[in-house]
Amino acid sequence: MLDRRKMLKVLAGGAVGAASISFVSAAGAISNIRAKGGKHLAMLVDLRRCNGCKACVVSCGNENGNRPDEHRTEVYQAVAEREGKPFVLNLPLLCNNCEKPSCVKVCPTGATFKRAEDGIVVVDSTLCVGCNYCIQACPYSAVRFTNSNTGTVDKCNFCIHRTSRGLLPACVETCTGGARIFGDINDKNSEIAKLIEKENPLVLQSGKHTEPNVFYIGLTQEESNTAFSLKFPQEWQR
């Protein structure tokens, strides 16, 4: 049975651990977002409530018409050990819709851009030329992919066709454990804003300074600094 540290190395494919990346709290990024004001949509994932059912993965594929092997979101799963007892780590992964997205900077056509009205990073398939520069620039491996149907880059955009109408993203609506929380973090009365204040969540690879807008409750500092990849074979699969 893998202990937690060995498990992280396996998941990341030998990627960097906590000792080699500086730790940056998500609190600073949240403070910067709130200082700007305006509507700012984000997602919070409570790892304590994720049961690994993958209803989110299925509903995302159905909602957005993606092939079974092309995911806008996935749940990373592995067997690990804590205090001598085995447990399962369920870690939902998706595009982080960063506040400082590296993908936007490298897009030669402006197809990838950050929406001013809500902070979501989107890809305009009518402008995307499939150069894949954004995929190469993104530090979060495999959350972007080339859609086999369109030949253009695809990724999670928080289901803008739903959220623009006041609906929840498909993954949030179908989460059986209620682990995914979505909303405006600048609305202090929203559930996501209240939980962020209460739980002080972390983000993945904060040392990359992209300031992700996907936050995690129950993430350890070591996990936060681990370069997870959806391309790497999972140690355990439901």
Summary of the structure (lengths in Angstrom):
residues: 238
radius of gyration: 17.0
end to end distance: 16.7
largest distance: 52.8
contacts: 756
relative contact order: 0.26
helix: 28%
strand: 19%
